[in-house]
Amino acid sequence: MKLKVYADRMSQPCRAVIIFCKVNGIDYEEIKVHISKGQHLTPEFAEINPMKQLPAIADGRFKLFERYPADVFKRSKIHSVLDWHHSNLRHGAAPYVFNTTIAPILGRPLNPQVAAEAEIILSSSLSKLESFWLKGNGRFLLGGNQPSIADLSLVCELMQLEVLDEKDRTRLLGPHKKVQQWIENTRNATSPHFDEVHRVIMLAKERQQHQRLKAAKNEGGSNMKRPLVSRM
């Protein structure tokens, strides 16, 4: 029986798991669950994952909900990165992108205060990535010479920044050259699967750019139509 992966490619953990499966030649069936439509909250999906979170993996009767097998001797360092990710970087990147860009798409208001708080966490996390997790001569986390599930998880998190305004994204990532090179290394090491899985993010980026250009054009047209007030 083929492995089933329940996922929404707009979700960072889902993209990481899908790339991992593709790179390692794992035969699987991708079952699309749209978060924006609330499909992960249905009673039907609760039978797959009672926690109602994505991704979820089903192999016959066995089900796995976004967790990784413990191996004290071989994977403790990778787990430490993943633990750090979920308590630091994820609390910065995800809420920043949501409260500056994504919220209106889902019918939610932007929250500048939450975005400002998230930016502080994000900037601190990017600095920590460079000074601690990417130290050494390796091309990947913890000095590794090939990407691990931790690399995929963190890079997929940062790929969400692609939907931001280009100036905003450059402002956030620009000072962190080592992080930018690591993202590129991970992309190249998992090619062509990385770009294929992140196509949904690139399409979202294009839509956002189009909307910004349209808004700027409309604003410019409105200014031109305003009557001139003669100065006395």
Secondary structure, 3 states (H helix, E strand, C coil): CCEEEEECCCCHHHHHHHHHHHHCCCCEEEEECCHHHCHHHCHHHHCCCCCCCCCEEEECCEEEECCCCCCCCCCHHHHHHHHHHHHCHHHHHHHHHHHHHHHHHHCCCCCHHHHHHHHHHHHHHHHHHHHHHCCCCCCCHHHCCCCCHHHHHHHHHHHHHHHCCHHHHHHHHCCCHHHHHHHHHHHHHCCCHHHHHCHHHHHHHHHHHHHHHHHHHHHHHHHHHCCCCCCC
